[in-house]
Amino acid sequence: MEHRCGYRRSINVKVRVCKRDGLSGFGRLCEASASGGRLVCGLPLASHAVVILTFQEPLAQGRRRVRLEAEVIRPTGDGYGIEWMQFAPSALRTLYQYVGPGTAAPVGIEQPRLVGS
């Protein structure tokens, strides 16, 4: 049963995934909504584990690290369903402005590909 709040948006963002026990690795945030997203990564993540996702936001004078904190809700076929610790976090809005239609993707963020393109 889906418990998503808000519109699910396809994205393709490289993220660093850190667990509270210090284990970390890289993954991709493939979908996002106001309440959560879908994370694909090779780390073993248990349900209810808290993870911190970070990505780099480019700025005129360099880059800023953006952080999202989430809880693993369930495994999916190729990753994990996650729920943001804060509903509609401001970091998510920051992310959306870089992957919106007609915008150039900064380093570390790839534009979503349209099916059939």
Beta strands, then each sheet from edge to edge (+ up, - down):
strand 1: 9-19
strand 2: 24-32
strand 3: 36-41
strand 4: 50-59
strand 5: 62-75
strand 6: 80-84
strand 7: 109-110
sheet 1: 7+ 1- 2+ 3- 6+ 5- 4+
end
